Amino acid sequence: MKNRVNRYAIFAERVHLMNGGAKSFRGSAPTEETAMELAKEIAKSKKAAFYSWLQILDILTGKFTEYSIGRGGMLVERGCR
């Protein structure tokens, strides 16, 4: 299945909006380590100029870690929920 979502889903956007949802989905990865690598790539991409936050969601547990995206694509952890 080509469009399968892996365990760790990544979301990024500029502001928190109720209507963001699926439109904020940027990709997924099978492991936490590969999710973090993908998150770093997203944060350093040209599109990241339009993002201020990024979240990595563990689909199995429902827990996520949220990051602010700083200058140069730096990810600064905001916390887990």
Secondary structure, 3 states (H helix, E strand, C coil): CCCCCCCEEEEEECCCCCCCHHHHEEEEECCHHHHHHHHHHHHHCHHHHHCCEEEEEECCCCCEEEEEECHHHCEEEEEEC
